[in-house]
Amino acid sequence: MIDDIKKRALHRSRILQGQLRGIEKMIENDEYCVDIITQSLAVQKSLRSLNKLLVENHLRTHVSDMFEAGGDEREKAMAELMAVYELQQNRGS
């Protein structure tokens, strides 16, 4: 991984861990549903941010190398990108 992106992705994952622990405590404490939902939506936003970093890293490293290699490697990169795109589309976002 690119050092800067790795650092940011690790930071984002630690934030996510804290957010999830917070949701767990909120549920245990029978807190107001809308507050729990709000926190859950914040986690989803954080996950999207993490995914964006991971895609950026993949594009800047693996995909660029695969495109440069050409042939089957280029086709494999295209297939991977299309699979990620389809996963995102099936998610409804």
Buried (B, 14 or more C-beta within 10 A) or exposed (E): BEEEBEEBBEEBEEBBEEBBEBBEEBEEEEBEEEEBEEBBEBBEEBBEBBBEBBBBBBEEEBBEEBEEEEEEBBEBBEEBBEEBEEEEEEEEE
